[in-house]
């Protein structure tokens, strides 16, 4: 697995983020959020959301998910996230 920081990951172009996630990321869960299906991945000990717009049939963006973001509550209702991964 390629080890990069969350800052380095965030600076990558969308296609490279997709490639890294699908090769080395661990899919956790998917939720529906407004017009998106959001897939949550664990990659290098940080959480990453993939925003898929099914009407456009495309990934619109990939973002890091800060563990204190309000959207985290949607995931916590469905899964138990390890406490040691709740910070970066």
N, C-alpha and C positions, 0 to 999 in steps of 0.2 A: 504494500500500500504506500502510496506517495504521501509523505508527511509534510503538510503545509499548515501554516497558521490560519486562523479565521480571517485575518486581515489580507493575507495573500489570496485566499480563496475568494474573498469578496471582490478583489480586483480583477479576477479572471473574466474573460468573455463568456457569455452564456453557453456557447457550445462546449467549451472546456469544462465548465461546471457540470454540465450534463454528463459528459464523458467520465469525469472523476466519480460522480455520484453513482452512476450505473455500474462502474467497474469496482469501486472500493467502498461505497457507502452501504449502510445497512438500513433497509426500509423498515420503518417502525409502524406507521399507521396512516390512513388517509381520512380526511374529513371533507365535508362540503362547507364552503364559506363564500357567501354571496354567489358570484357567477363562476367561482373556481372549485375545482377539486384540488385540494392541497395534499401532497404527499410529504410526510415528515421522514427525514433520513437522519441517521447518526453518521457523522463523518469526522474522523480525527478528534473525537470527544467533543464535538459541538453539533448542535442541531441545525438542520437546513430544511427549508420549505421549498417545494417545487410547486409553483402555481400553474396549473393546467386549465386552460379555457376550453371546455369541450365544444362549445359552439363554434369556435374558431379552429378547433383541432390543433392546438399548439401550446407549447410551454411559453408563457409570457414572461415569467421572471423566476429567478431563484434567489432566495434571501436567507441570511442567517436568522435564526430565531433566538433572540435573547430570552433566557429562561424566565425573566420577570415580565415579559410582554403579556398583555392581557389575553392574547390569543392562545397562550399556553394552557389556559383553563379548558379549552376544547379538547386538548389532547389528554390532560390529566384525568378527565372523566372516563376515558377509554382505556388508558394504560397506566402502569406504574413506572415512572422514570427513575432510574437509579440516582440516589442522592449525590453521589460523587460526580455525576455528570451535569449537575444543575448549576454549574458555574464555569465561566471562562473569562 
